[in-house]
Amino acid sequence: MVKGISRQVIVVDSPDPHIFEQAIFILRKDALSEGDSVAAEQVVEQAVRIAKNYARTHGAAPHRKMSLSPWLAALVGSVAVGLVWLVVCLL
């Protein structure tokens, strides 16, 4: 239900759009007083910090690509080819 009440809100864009698009913080009526720009900046910074913290703690774990160094990959390939030759020669 929508009422005709005006509220102060802070809308923070998501640092990770896979989790949420925007975070909307509804401020209390007495949260910001007129002319108090330092407190307003602190409230916005805190809202951004909360959104980033939520995205970091509730997001999916980053996918780590498993990679071999070139020398190790060459060694593993050489051993595999050698084993195949050994099996073919014994048959």
N, C-alpha and C positions, 0 to 999 in steps of 0.2 A: 504494500500500500504506500502510495506516495503522498506526503503531506507538503504543504506550502511553507516549509521551514528552510531558511537558508543556513547552511553550515559551512565552516571553513574546512577545507580538505587539502591534503598534500597527495599528489599523484606522482609516484616514482616509477619510471620505466624499468623493466626487468633487466638485470645484467645477463641473465640466461633465459632467452625466450622459450626454451623447451620446458621450463617449469611453470612460469606465469608471464603474462604480458605486462601487467601493471600492478603495483601495490597501491591501494588507496587507504590513506590514514585520515580518519575523521577526528578533528580536533575538538576538545572541549571548548565551551564558550569562553572560559576564562584563561585559556592556554596562552593566548597572545594578547598583550595589551597594546594599545595604540602607541606608535612611535618607538617601540622596543625592537629595533632591527637586529640587534645582537641575539636576542632570544629567538627571533624568527629564523635566523640563519642556523642557530644551533638545533632548532627543532627539525628543520629540513635536513641538516647533516645527519641527525640521529635517524630520521626516517630512511635515508639512503643507506646508512650503515646497517639498519635492521633488514632491509630488503636484500642487500648483498650477503649478509650473514645467513639469511634463510636460504637463498639460492645456493650458497656454498655447502651448507650442511644437508640440504634436502635434495640436491641435484644428483643425477646419475654419476657414478664414478667414471672418471675419464678413461677412455679406451686407450690402453697402452699397446703399441705395436711391438710385437716381438721380433727382434731383428738379430741376426748373427753378424759378427764382424766378417769382412771378406775373407780373411785368412782362415777363420774357423769354418766358414761355409765351404771353402776349397778343400780343407782337410776332411770334413765329413763327406763331401762328394767323392774324394779320392778313395777313401776307405770303402764307400759303398760300391764304387766301380771295381775296386780290387776284390771285394767279396764276391761280386757277380762273376768275375773272371775265374776266381778260384772254384766256385760251384760249377761253372760250365766246364772247366778243365777236368774236374774229378768225375764228371758224368761221362 
